[in-house]
Amino acid sequence: MAELRTSTTTTSAADAPPLHTVKPMPQTIFNRVFAPIYGCAILSLFYHHAKNLIHSPTISTFCITLTLVISDMILTLMWINMQALRMYPVRRQEFPENLKKIIKESEYPGLDVFICTADPYKEPPISVVNTALSVMAYDYPREKVSVYVSDDGGSALTLFALMEAAKFATHWLPFCDENKLLNRSPQAYFDSKQGFNSSNDDHRIKKMYESMKLKIEKVVERGKVEEEYINGDEEKQKAFNKWTHNFTRHHHPTVIQVLLDGCKDKDMNERSMPNLIYVSREKDKNSPHRFKAGALNTLLRVSSIMTNAPIILTLDCDMYSNNPQTPLDALCYLCDPKLLSKVGYVQFPQRFHKINKNDTYGCAYKRLFYIQSIGFDGLKGPNHVGTGCFFSRRVFFGGPSTLVPPEIPQLSPPYPHLLHNPNYKPLLHSQSVLALAHQVSTCNYENNTNWGSKIGYKYGSLVEDYYTGYRLQCEGWNSIFSMPKSPAFLGDAPISLIDLLNQQKRWAIGLLEVAFSRYSPITFGVKSMGPLMGLGYGLLSFWPLWSIPVTTYAFLPQLALLNNLYIFPQASETKWLSLYIFLFLGANTQDLIEFILVGGSVKSWWNDQRIWYIRGLTCYLFGLIEYILHTFGISKFGFNVTSKADDDDELRKRYDQGMFEFGVHSPMFVTISMAAFINFISLFHGLFQAFRDGNLEGSLLQILLSGFVVFNCCPVYEAVFLRADNGKIPFKTSVMAAFLIFCFYFLSFFLLV
């Protein structure tokens, strides 16, 4: 840990130029000074709670205080976990130009890229194509790049799209090289006014791209690859013959199709092409699918058989490369002799394009992908966030000091001394290679093996990325967080609130699976990685528990106020009143400072804290409930792909204007509406009482809390009362919320008086 916090790291030669530097963030000293001050304030709060519990005049006030104590204990637990990530925040910088001085291009390690998709309608094939083309066009020796696309939906539409992409790539890659493009996703390049220069060459390549795109979209619209698109091509016909009437997304054989072979295929300038391989693992409706982690483990085995590159890049299907030199940034760490034996992966932050001006839904995830990651980076390194991550293949086969023997010798990971082997040439069309690749991708291959437990991506959580990164670090691997000024990757963020909440509900369930497992960060993590890393991972795994204090403070003080019951310090109790105000302002001010230091604005911070409040009342709460029901065997989890489609112009227009998109009836929208209604009513009830009696003595903090929630809920009031578009809250949702609030009020009347 101390070594990672040094100011400069260089290669082994004393006179070699530095490959990267690392410096502490400016808020480090403030964080260390503020933590004990704020901690003392928290202790004072619990002292105040203890006094109130002891001197509670009634059972109802005792129960209310006890509920507040439990909520504040959870907030304190989360605060303690967060402090672990505030002790050593660091910022790194890479020098890829120095890498070129130290390592020849012929010595660069091979790079296998894993791109995952599962549904051609929620994840449009044209997005997969753009992602694949962007990494195929890396400024990297082409013969060393292999792109594997995992299609877990087993769709002929996706295979067809990649076949078209393979043809277009023979023109697109030379075009990128000749014009020195920075953005090598065709769609992003043509959408950029700065990129398109209206030359004849630009028009030619754009016309080819639009023709390919139109053909792919027509095939997706029709739902099948018709004969006219195969054009008598025998190889294509043979590939699509596998899609028979018995072929479904949950029951089908393995499909492995080599679309480009770097040893044979050339571009229009007679340069070698990267390898492009389509993989759809075998699925049996009676076998567990293991979701995305199972698909990644299949890719890990298939790529070991076919190319076995020492470096692996994992990408979501919509997360295209935005910088052609990103692999060199990663190699600044993965090829540094001082770090080679212990750095398992280099994680780049997820960044998104087309987010509206003030990030209405908080989709930049600045806390998760920036603030917390730079905190992890000063310790043993960041967690894995599912995409934009360069792994050493070696990490998937055991800890730094051990090697788990594979069941097939060809699956052995490359050893460090093979990193720069320039003579390795894969035989992708070899019958023996293809036969073995099909063998290791069968749905029963992993039975009675260590895959998913000691080898590969880890099973046991819906958030396999977080869980895998966590387990790798428990085994002894370190990681690196790289945050270049120019985004390494850009993806699509949800522009519909229900898509966002459903995605994060799945995350919440997966995190709780880890939090309460035998590998809980608070126990196993602290023991394996030390207290700071264990607590840092605990902050993430227990994240859904935010729903308990958020729900408590959204309803309990308001119901008490409606029943003229005052549960916070009175205005005359200056000492305790100041304590509550300090705790609220201190936490939010520190959060705002961290937000701004990673490039956020005050308005985007406000939107981010508002969506945090909404998530606490919706996806975190429902995720916690669903996890509890599953634990008792009442329900079971499902896996829903988040829609990446963006073809609703009206929806996009409302999003760009900063409007919340509700539009459908959902239990999660009922809880938001309930909180909005009860706080609105309690605010005006409290103000009326105060003006009538001329006294704010007892109700001041409860009125302020209700006002704060009301201000956050302005989009809800607008969606209920003022809007007539398709994004408004459905009448059914509003009626249900009003009815439940009516029931809650009468129940509280009997319980609190």
TIGU-344030 format. One line per field, with one value per residue (C-alpha): x negated, y, z. Coordinates in nm, 2 decimals, always signed. Each point is the difference from the previous one (the first is absolute). Layout:
N
x	(X;...);
y	(Y;...);
z	(Z;...);
END
This chain:
753
x	(+0.00;-0.28;-0.17;+0.31;+0.02;-0.35;-0.01;-0.17;-0.04;-0.25;-0.12;-0.28;-0.28;-0.11;-0.02;+0.32;+0.27;+0.30;+0.30;+0.24;+0.02;+0.24;+0.07;+0.23;+0.32;+0.03;+0.28;-0.20;-0.10;+0.35;+0.15;-0.24;+0.07;+0.37;+0.06;-0.06;+0.19;+0.31;-0.05;+0.03;+0.32;+0.14;-0.09;+0.18;+0.31;+0.01;-0.04;+0.31;+0.19;-0.09;+0.13;+0.33;+0.03;-0.05;+0.25;+0.26;+0.34;+0.20;-0.04;+0.06;-0.28;-0.23;+0.07;-0.05;-0.33;-0.11;+0.08;-0.20;-0.29;+0.00;+0.01;-0.29;-0.20;+0.03;-0.10;-0.30;-0.10;+0.00;-0.19;-0.27;-0.04;-0.03;-0.28;-0.21;+0.01;-0.07;-0.34;-0.22;+0.17;-0.25;-0.02;-0.21;-0.15;-0.13;-0.28;+0.07;-0.26;-0.26;+0.13;-0.09;-0.36;-0.03;+0.20;+0.00;+0.34;-0.09;-0.04;+0.35;+0.20;+0.30;+0.34;+0.33;+0.30;+0.33;+0.32;+0.32;+0.36;+0.32;+0.30;+0.00;+0.31;-0.11;-0.37;+0.02;-0.25;-0.12;-0.13;-0.18;-0.15;-0.12;-0.16;-0.18;-0.12;-0.13;-0.23;-0.10;-0.14;-0.22;-0.35;-0.14;-0.16;+0.31;-0.14;+0.00;+0.37;+0.28;+0.36;+0.24;+0.37;+0.21;+0.36;+0.18;+0.33;-0.12;+0.14;-0.05;+0.06;-0.31;-0.21;+0.12;-0.09;-0.35;-0.04;+0.08;-0.23;-0.29;+0.04;+0.03;-0.31;-0.22;+0.08;+0.05;-0.34;-0.21;+0.22;-0.08;-0.37;-0.02;+0.19;-0.14;+0.35;+0.04;+0.35;+0.01;+0.37;+0.15;+0.34;-0.17;-0.24;+0.27;+0.21;-0.28;-0.01;-0.37;-0.08;+0.17;-0.19;+0.22;-0.28;+0.07;-0.16;+0.23;+0.31;-0.11;-0.05;+0.32;+0.20;-0.14;+0.08;+0.36;+0.06;-0.13;+0.21;+0.32;-0.05;-0.05;+0.30;+0.22;-0.10;+0.07;+0.34;+0.09;-0.13;-0.18;-0.28;+0.17;-0.15;-0.05;-0.26;-0.20;-0.03;-0.10;-0.31;-0.07;-0.19;+0.28;+0.26;-0.19;-0.02;+0.37;+0.10;-0.05;+0.31;+0.27;+0.35;-0.13;-0.25;+0.11;-0.19;+0.02;-0.06;-0.25;-0.34;-0.33;-0.07;-0.35;-0.06;-0.34;+0.10;-0.35;-0.33;-0.30;-0.22;+0.21;+0.22;-0.14;+0.14;+0.02;-0.37;-0.11;-0.07;+0.10;+0.34;+0.06;+0.18;+0.38;+0.18;+0.37;+0.08;+0.33;-0.04;+0.21;+0.32;+0.23;+0.33;-0.06;-0.35;-0.08;-0.10;-0.21;+0.08;-0.29;-0.27;+0.06;-0.03;-0.32;-0.15;+0.09;-0.18;-0.30;-0.02;+0.07;-0.25;-0.26;+0.04;+0.00;-0.24;-0.10;-0.10;-0.15;+0.21;+0.38;+0.23;+0.36;+0.27;+0.37;+0.15;+0.08;-0.33;-0.20;-0.36;-0.05;-0.38;-0.21;-0.30;+0.18;-0.18;-0.33;+0.13;+0.08;-0.33;-0.18;+0.10;+0.04;-0.35;-0.18;-0.24;+0.06;+0.37;+0.02;+0.02;+0.27;+0.23;+0.29;+0.20;+0.02;+0.35;+0.12;+0.31;+0.33;+0.08;+0.31;+0.09;+0.33;+0.06;+0.20;-0.15;+0.05;+0.01;+0.37;-0.03;-0.36;-0.11;-0.36;-0.03;-0.27;+0.00;-0.03;-0.23;-0.21;+0.01;+0.00;-0.24;-0.27;+0.04;-0.04;-0.30;-0.20;+0.04;-0.01;+0.18;+0.36;+0.28;+0.09;+0.30;+0.08;-0.13;-0.31;-0.24;-0.33;-0.08;-0.31;+0.13;-0.21;+0.23;+0.29;-0.21;-0.08;-0.19;-0.34;-0.19;+0.21;+0.11;+0.32;-0.07;+0.26;+0.18;-0.12;-0.37;+0.09;+0.19;-0.32;-0.04;-0.31;-0.29;-0.16;-0.30;+0.24;+0.15;-0.21;-0.01;+0.01;+0.00;+0.34;+0.25;+0.35;+0.15;+0.36;+0.13;-0.18;+0.26;-0.16;+0.00;+0.36;+0.10;-0.17;+0.16;+0.34;-0.07;-0.09;+0.31;+0.26;+0.25;-0.12;-0.37;-0.04;+0.17;-0.23;-0.27;-0.13;+0.14;+0.20;-0.16;-0.38;-0.04;+0.15;+0.28;+0.16;+0.36;+0.22;+0.13;+0.20;-0.28;-0.27;-0.23;-0.01;-0.02;-0.28;-0.22;+0.06;-0.10;-0.31;-0.12;+0.07;-0.23;-0.28;+0.02;-0.02;+0.17;-0.05;+0.25;-0.08;+0.20;-0.14;+0.14;+0.14;+0.25;-0.14;+0.35;+0.34;+0.33;+0.38;+0.17;+0.37;+0.23;+0.31;+0.04;+0.15;-0.29;-0.25;+0.19;+0.03;-0.37;-0.09;+0.25;-0.19;-0.33;+0.15;+0.10;-0.34;-0.19;+0.21;-0.08;-0.37;+0.06;+0.17;-0.20;-0.30;-0.22;+0.15;-0.24;+0.04;-0.13;-0.17;-0.11;-0.15;-0.19;-0.13;-0.07;-0.03;+0.25;+0.00;+0.06;+0.26;+0.19;-0.02;+0.15;+0.25;+0.12;+0.10;+0.14;+0.22;+0.10;+0.37;+0.04;+0.01;+0.37;+0.07;-0.10;+0.13;+0.34;+0.01;-0.08;+0.24;+0.30;-0.04;-0.07;+0.27;+0.26;-0.10;+0.04;+0.35;+0.08;-0.16;-0.28;-0.34;-0.30;-0.29;-0.17;+0.20;-0.11;-0.10;-0.23;-0.28;-0.27;+0.19;+0.16;-0.35;-0.11;+0.27;-0.07;-0.38;+0.05;+0.22;-0.21;-0.33;+0.07;+0.16;-0.28;-0.27;+0.18;+0.04;-0.37;-0.09;+0.25;-0.15;-0.35;+0.08;+0.15;+0.36;+0.21;+0.23;+0.31;-0.11;-0.09;+0.35;+0.16;-0.23;+0.10;+0.36;-0.02;-0.18;+0.30;+0.24;-0.21;+0.03;+0.38;+0.01;-0.26;-0.20;+0.32;+0.15;-0.34;-0.03;+0.36;-0.06;-0.33;+0.17;+0.29;-0.25;-0.20;+0.32;+0.08;+0.30;-0.12;-0.30;-0.21;+0.02;-0.24;+0.13;-0.22;+0.00;+0.13;-0.27;+0.23;+0.05;+0.26;+0.28;-0.04;+0.25;-0.16;-0.34;+0.14;+0.15;-0.32;-0.21;+0.23;-0.07;+0.35;+0.05;+0.14;+0.26;+0.25;+0.09;+0.16;-0.25;+0.00;-0.33;+0.18;+0.27;-0.25;-0.15;+0.35;+0.08;-0.31;+0.09;+0.36;-0.07;-0.28;+0.21;+0.29;-0.22;-0.19;+0.32;+0.15;-0.32;-0.01;+0.37;-0.04;-0.30;+0.16;+0.32;-0.18;-0.28;-0.25;-0.26;-0.15;+0.07;+0.06;-0.29;-0.22;+0.29;+0.13;-0.35;-0.03;+0.34;-0.09;-0.33;+0.19;+0.27;-0.27;-0.15;+0.34;+0.08;-0.03;+0.25;+0.26;-0.05;+0.05;+0.32;+0.17;-0.15;-0.11;+0.22;-0.28;-0.08;-0.26;+0.25;+0.08;+0.30;+0.32;+0.02;-0.34;+0.11;+0.33;-0.18;-0.25;+0.27;+0.20;-0.31;-0.09;+0.36;-0.04;-0.34;+0.13;+0.29;-0.23;-0.25;+0.28;+0.08;-0.37;-0.15;+0.26);
y	(+0.00;+0.24;-0.08;+0.09;+0.34;+0.11;+0.30;-0.16;-0.35;-0.09;-0.31;-0.21;+0.19;+0.29;+0.23;-0.12;+0.27;-0.03;-0.20;+0.15;+0.23;+0.00;+0.30;+0.05;+0.19;+0.35;-0.09;-0.27;+0.22;+0.15;-0.35;-0.12;+0.31;+0.01;-0.37;+0.01;+0.33;-0.15;-0.33;+0.19;+0.16;-0.34;-0.12;+0.31;-0.09;-0.35;+0.14;+0.22;-0.30;-0.20;+0.28;+0.00;-0.37;+0.00;+0.29;-0.10;+0.10;-0.25;-0.32;+0.17;+0.25;-0.28;-0.19;+0.31;+0.07;-0.36;+0.01;+0.31;-0.16;-0.30;+0.23;+0.21;-0.31;-0.10;+0.35;-0.02;-0.34;+0.14;+0.31;-0.21;-0.21;+0.32;+0.13;-0.29;+0.14;+0.35;-0.07;-0.04;+0.13;+0.03;+0.12;-0.18;+0.10;-0.23;+0.07;-0.24;+0.19;-0.13;-0.36;+0.02;+0.09;-0.31;-0.27;-0.06;-0.04;-0.36;-0.07;+0.13;-0.28;-0.14;+0.15;-0.19;+0.22;-0.14;+0.18;-0.13;+0.03;-0.19;+0.15;+0.15;+0.21;+0.15;+0.01;+0.09;-0.19;+0.33;+0.10;-0.33;+0.07;+0.35;-0.13;-0.28;+0.22;+0.26;-0.25;-0.18;+0.34;+0.05;+0.15;-0.35;-0.27;-0.15;-0.35;+0.01;+0.11;-0.26;+0.12;-0.26;+0.09;-0.21;-0.01;-0.15;+0.03;-0.22;+0.23;-0.04;+0.37;+0.08;-0.24;+0.15;+0.35;-0.11;-0.16;+0.34;+0.17;-0.23;+0.11;+0.37;-0.03;-0.06;+0.35;+0.17;-0.10;+0.14;+0.32;+0.04;-0.05;+0.24;+0.28;-0.06;-0.01;+0.04;-0.13;-0.34;-0.09;+0.07;+0.13;+0.23;+0.12;+0.09;+0.16;+0.23;+0.33;+0.04;-0.34;+0.01;+0.20;-0.05;-0.14;-0.25;-0.28;+0.10;-0.01;-0.34;-0.16;+0.16;-0.14;-0.34;+0.02;+0.13;-0.29;-0.25;+0.16;+0.00;-0.37;-0.10;+0.20;-0.15;-0.35;+0.08;+0.16;-0.32;-0.22;-0.25;-0.02;-0.05;-0.17;+0.33;+0.11;-0.32;+0.04;-0.36;+0.03;-0.37;+0.09;+0.23;-0.26;-0.26;+0.22;+0.09;-0.36;-0.05;+0.21;-0.27;+0.01;-0.16;+0.28;+0.24;+0.26;-0.24;-0.33;-0.02;-0.16;+0.18;+0.24;+0.11;+0.19;+0.14;+0.32;+0.14;-0.20;+0.23;-0.27;+0.00;+0.31;+0.33;+0.35;+0.20;+0.11;-0.37;+0.04;-0.28;+0.03;-0.07;-0.32;+0.02;-0.30;-0.04;-0.23;-0.11;-0.26;-0.31;+0.03;-0.26;+0.11;-0.25;+0.14;+0.31;+0.29;+0.19;+0.31;+0.23;-0.16;-0.34;+0.17;+0.16;-0.33;-0.15;+0.27;-0.04;-0.37;+0.04;+0.28;-0.21;-0.27;+0.23;+0.30;-0.01;+0.36;+0.10;+0.32;+0.00;+0.30;-0.04;+0.24;+0.04;-0.01;+0.37;+0.12;+0.10;+0.11;+0.37;+0.00;-0.22;+0.01;-0.13;-0.35;+0.19;+0.18;-0.34;-0.15;+0.28;-0.20;-0.36;+0.01;+0.18;-0.26;+0.14;-0.06;-0.30;-0.27;+0.16;+0.23;-0.21;+0.26;+0.36;+0.15;+0.30;+0.19;-0.04;+0.32;+0.07;+0.22;+0.17;+0.06;+0.32;+0.32;-0.04;-0.38;-0.04;-0.36;+0.01;-0.24;+0.12;-0.19;+0.23;-0.15;-0.36;+0.05;+0.30;+0.10;-0.36;-0.13;+0.25;-0.09;-0.37;+0.08;+0.14;-0.34;-0.32;+0.13;+0.05;-0.25;-0.14;+0.18;-0.24;+0.17;+0.20;-0.23;-0.14;-0.33;-0.21;-0.34;-0.15;+0.15;-0.24;-0.30;+0.06;+0.24;+0.16;-0.28;-0.29;-0.16;-0.21;-0.29;+0.01;-0.31;+0.05;+0.10;+0.24;+0.21;+0.09;+0.37;+0.16;+0.03;+0.35;-0.10;-0.07;+0.35;+0.12;-0.31;+0.13;-0.34;-0.13;-0.03;-0.14;-0.26;+0.11;-0.22;-0.32;-0.28;-0.11;+0.35;+0.06;-0.34;+0.08;+0.34;-0.15;-0.25;+0.26;+0.21;-0.27;+0.07;-0.30;+0.06;+0.17;-0.29;-0.12;+0.26;+0.31;+0.24;+0.27;-0.07;-0.01;+0.06;+0.27;+0.24;-0.08;-0.13;+0.09;+0.35;+0.18;+0.26;-0.24;+0.29;+0.14;-0.35;-0.12;+0.31;-0.03;-0.37;+0.06;+0.27;-0.24;-0.25;+0.26;+0.19;+0.38;+0.21;+0.35;+0.28;+0.19;+0.32;+0.18;+0.34;-0.13;-0.28;-0.34;-0.14;+0.15;-0.18;+0.05;+0.10;-0.07;+0.29;-0.15;+0.00;-0.35;-0.15;+0.17;-0.13;-0.36;-0.01;+0.13;-0.24;-0.29;+0.16;+0.03;-0.36;-0.11;+0.21;-0.14;-0.35;+0.08;+0.20;-0.29;-0.28;-0.19;+0.25;+0.31;+0.29;+0.08;-0.34;-0.19;+0.33;+0.16;-0.32;-0.05;+0.37;+0.19;+0.23;+0.29;-0.20;-0.22;+0.30;+0.16;-0.31;-0.01;+0.35;-0.14;-0.34;+0.16;+0.28;-0.10;+0.04;+0.37;-0.07;-0.04;+0.34;+0.17;-0.16;+0.07;+0.38;+0.02;-0.11;-0.03;+0.37;+0.11;-0.24;+0.12;+0.36;-0.07;-0.14;+0.31;-0.22;+0.17;-0.25;+0.24;+0.25;+0.32;+0.34;+0.11;-0.30;+0.18;-0.26;-0.30;+0.20;+0.11;-0.36;-0.12;+0.30;-0.07;-0.37;+0.08;+0.28;-0.16;-0.32;+0.18;+0.27;-0.27;-0.19;+0.31;+0.08;-0.35;+0.02;+0.33;-0.13;-0.28;+0.24;+0.03;+0.31;+0.12;-0.06;-0.35;-0.07;+0.10;-0.23;-0.28;+0.03;+0.02;-0.32;-0.16;+0.08;-0.14;-0.32;-0.04;+0.00;-0.22;-0.24;-0.03;-0.06;-0.25;-0.17;-0.05;-0.13;-0.24;-0.12;-0.07;-0.19;-0.20;-0.09;-0.15;-0.18;+0.21;+0.13;-0.04;+0.25;+0.07;+0.17;+0.28;+0.17;+0.38;+0.15;+0.18;+0.09;+0.37;+0.03;+0.20;+0.36;+0.14;-0.19;+0.14;+0.35;-0.01;-0.14;+0.27;+0.26;-0.15;-0.14;-0.32;-0.29;-0.21;-0.10;-0.35;-0.13;-0.16;-0.07;+0.20;+0.31;-0.06;+0.04;+0.32;+0.15;-0.10;+0.18;+0.31;+0.01;-0.06;+0.26;+0.26;-0.05;+0.00;+0.31;+0.21;-0.15;+0.09;+0.35;+0.05;-0.11;+0.22;+0.32;-0.07;-0.05;+0.25;-0.26;-0.22;-0.13;-0.37;-0.05;+0.20;-0.30;-0.21;+0.29;+0.06;-0.38;+0.00;+0.31;-0.17;-0.30;+0.21;+0.19;-0.32;-0.13;+0.29;-0.23;-0.24;+0.28;+0.12;-0.36;-0.04;+0.34;+0.20;-0.24;-0.15;-0.18;-0.37;+0.05;+0.10;-0.21;-0.22;+0.08;-0.35;+0.05;+0.33;-0.15;-0.30;+0.23;+0.23;-0.30;-0.15;+0.34;+0.02;-0.35;+0.09;+0.32;-0.18;-0.28;+0.26;+0.18;-0.30;-0.10;+0.34;+0.17);
z	(+0.00;+0.09;-0.34;-0.19;+0.18;-0.11;-0.22;-0.31;-0.13;-0.28;-0.17;+0.14;-0.17;+0.20;-0.30;-0.17;-0.05;+0.23;-0.12;+0.25;+0.31;+0.29;+0.23;+0.30;-0.05;+0.16;+0.23;+0.18;+0.30;+0.03;+0.01;+0.27;+0.22;-0.06;+0.07;+0.38;+0.03;-0.17;+0.19;+0.33;-0.12;-0.08;+0.35;+0.14;-0.21;+0.15;+0.35;-0.07;-0.13;+0.31;+0.22;-0.19;+0.02;+0.37;+0.06;-0.26;+0.15;-0.21;-0.18;-0.33;+0.05;+0.11;-0.32;-0.21;+0.16;-0.03;-0.37;-0.04;+0.19;-0.24;-0.31;+0.14;+0.08;-0.37;-0.11;+0.24;-0.13;-0.36;+0.12;+0.16;-0.31;-0.21;+0.22;-0.11;-0.36;+0.11;+0.17;-0.32;-0.31;-0.29;-0.36;-0.26;-0.33;-0.28;-0.25;-0.29;-0.21;+0.23;-0.04;-0.37;+0.10;+0.22;-0.19;-0.37;-0.17;-0.09;+0.37;+0.10;+0.17;-0.18;+0.09;+0.01;+0.02;+0.14;-0.10;+0.15;-0.13;+0.07;-0.17;-0.35;+0.08;+0.33;-0.12;-0.37;-0.21;-0.16;+0.34;+0.03;-0.34;+0.09;+0.32;-0.19;-0.27;+0.24;+0.18;-0.33;-0.10;+0.30;-0.05;+0.07;-0.21;-0.17;-0.01;+0.38;+0.04;+0.02;+0.06;+0.14;+0.00;+0.24;-0.10;+0.29;-0.18;-0.28;-0.26;-0.37;-0.03;+0.20;-0.20;-0.32;+0.12;+0.09;-0.35;-0.15;+0.24;-0.10;-0.36;+0.09;+0.23;-0.30;-0.11;+0.34;+0.16;-0.29;+0.01;+0.37;-0.05;-0.29;+0.17;+0.35;+0.15;+0.37;+0.01;-0.18;+0.06;-0.34;+0.14;+0.25;-0.27;-0.25;+0.28;+0.09;-0.19;+0.09;-0.15;-0.33;-0.26;-0.30;-0.22;-0.27;+0.21;+0.29;-0.22;-0.14;+0.34;+0.14;-0.29;+0.07;+0.37;-0.06;-0.25;+0.26;+0.28;-0.21;-0.10;+0.37;+0.12;-0.27;+0.11;+0.37;-0.10;-0.19;+0.28;-0.22;-0.25;-0.33;-0.31;-0.19;+0.26;-0.03;-0.38;-0.06;+0.22;+0.09;+0.32;+0.13;-0.09;+0.19;+0.31;+0.00;-0.05;+0.38;+0.07;-0.03;+0.14;+0.32;+0.05;+0.27;+0.22;+0.30;-0.19;-0.28;-0.09;+0.01;-0.29;-0.07;-0.33;-0.10;-0.20;-0.04;+0.02;+0.03;-0.16;-0.32;-0.03;-0.12;-0.02;-0.32;+0.04;+0.05;+0.37;+0.24;+0.17;+0.37;+0.09;+0.04;+0.15;+0.08;+0.30;+0.13;+0.27;+0.02;+0.21;+0.13;+0.15;+0.28;+0.09;+0.20;-0.23;+0.26;-0.19;-0.12;+0.22;-0.18;-0.34;+0.10;+0.13;-0.33;-0.19;+0.24;-0.09;-0.38;-0.03;+0.19;-0.26;-0.30;+0.08;+0.37;+0.01;+0.34;+0.02;+0.00;-0.05;+0.11;-0.15;+0.01;-0.35;+0.00;+0.15;-0.30;+0.01;+0.00;-0.01;-0.23;+0.23;+0.31;-0.01;+0.03;+0.31;+0.15;-0.10;+0.19;+0.31;-0.13;-0.16;+0.29;+0.15;+0.35;-0.02;-0.24;+0.27;+0.21;-0.22;-0.12;-0.19;-0.11;+0.03;-0.20;+0.12;-0.18;-0.18;-0.20;-0.29;-0.06;+0.37;+0.02;+0.13;+0.37;+0.01;+0.12;+0.09;+0.15;-0.27;+0.01;+0.33;+0.12;+0.35;-0.13;-0.30;+0.12;+0.36;+0.15;-0.27;+0.07;+0.37;-0.08;-0.22;+0.29;+0.18;-0.21;-0.30;-0.13;-0.03;-0.34;-0.15;-0.28;-0.31;-0.10;+0.18;-0.11;+0.18;+0.00;-0.10;+0.28;+0.27;-0.09;+0.09;+0.37;+0.22;-0.08;+0.18;-0.11;-0.33;-0.02;-0.24;-0.28;-0.11;-0.36;-0.06;-0.27;+0.25;+0.19;+0.04;-0.16;+0.25;+0.04;-0.22;-0.29;+0.01;-0.30;-0.21;-0.36;-0.17;+0.12;-0.29;+0.08;-0.24;+0.02;-0.28;+0.12;+0.05;+0.32;+0.14;-0.09;+0.14;+0.33;+0.01;-0.04;+0.27;+0.26;-0.08;+0.07;+0.28;+0.21;-0.04;+0.34;+0.19;+0.28;-0.08;+0.17;-0.26;+0.18;+0.34;-0.04;-0.37;-0.23;+0.08;+0.33;+0.04;+0.29;-0.07;-0.26;+0.00;-0.13;-0.08;+0.36;+0.14;-0.23;+0.06;+0.38;+0.00;-0.22;+0.25;+0.29;-0.17;+0.01;-0.33;-0.02;-0.26;-0.15;-0.07;-0.32;-0.07;-0.30;-0.09;-0.33;+0.08;-0.09;-0.06;-0.05;+0.04;+0.01;+0.32;+0.07;-0.09;+0.16;+0.38;+0.01;-0.20;+0.24;+0.31;-0.13;-0.08;+0.35;+0.17;-0.16;+0.12;+0.35;+0.02;-0.13;+0.26;+0.28;-0.11;+0.06;+0.32;+0.18;-0.15;+0.15;-0.20;+0.17;-0.03;+0.37;+0.10;-0.28;-0.18;+0.31;+0.08;-0.36;-0.10;+0.32;+0.18;-0.25;-0.31;+0.18;+0.12;-0.35;-0.16;+0.29;-0.10;-0.34;+0.10;+0.28;-0.23;-0.02;+0.37;-0.07;-0.07;+0.38;+0.12;-0.32;+0.04;+0.37;-0.04;-0.29;+0.20;+0.37;+0.10;-0.24;+0.15;+0.35;-0.10;-0.14;+0.35;+0.17;+0.14;+0.00;-0.02;-0.06;+0.23;+0.06;-0.14;+0.35;+0.04;-0.19;+0.07;-0.13;-0.28;-0.12;+0.02;-0.25;-0.23;+0.01;-0.08;-0.30;-0.14;+0.08;-0.19;-0.30;-0.02;+0.00;-0.26;-0.22;+0.03;-0.11;-0.29;-0.13;+0.03;-0.25;-0.25;+0.12;+0.03;+0.28;-0.21;-0.10;+0.37;+0.10;-0.26;+0.12;+0.36;-0.11;-0.20;+0.30;+0.21;-0.27;-0.02;+0.37;-0.02;-0.31;-0.14;+0.32;+0.21;-0.25;-0.05;+0.38;+0.02;-0.30;+0.15;+0.34;-0.18;-0.20;+0.32;+0.15;-0.33;-0.08;-0.34;-0.23;-0.19;-0.37;-0.23;-0.22;-0.27;+0.03;-0.32;-0.20;-0.29;-0.05;-0.28;+0.18;-0.11;+0.24;+0.29;-0.10;-0.03;+0.35;+0.14;-0.17;+0.16;+0.35;+0.05;+0.20;-0.20;+0.19;-0.26;+0.13;+0.32;+0.24;+0.37;+0.02;-0.13;+0.27;+0.28;-0.16;-0.03;+0.36;+0.13;-0.21;+0.13;+0.37;+0.01;-0.18;+0.24;+0.31;-0.12;-0.03;+0.32;+0.19;-0.14;+0.07;+0.36;+0.04;-0.14;+0.19;+0.34;-0.09;+0.11;-0.18;+0.32;-0.05;-0.37;-0.15;-0.11;-0.11;-0.22;-0.14;-0.08;-0.17;-0.20;-0.11;-0.13;-0.16;-0.19;-0.12;-0.11;-0.23;-0.31;+0.16;+0.06;-0.36;-0.13;+0.20;-0.03;-0.29;-0.28;-0.28;-0.20;+0.00;+0.27;+0.28;+0.30;-0.09;+0.18;+0.14;+0.17;+0.16;+0.13;+0.15;+0.17;+0.14;+0.13;+0.18;+0.15;+0.13;+0.16;+0.14;+0.16;+0.18;+0.11;+0.14;+0.17;+0.21;+0.06;+0.07;+0.22);
END
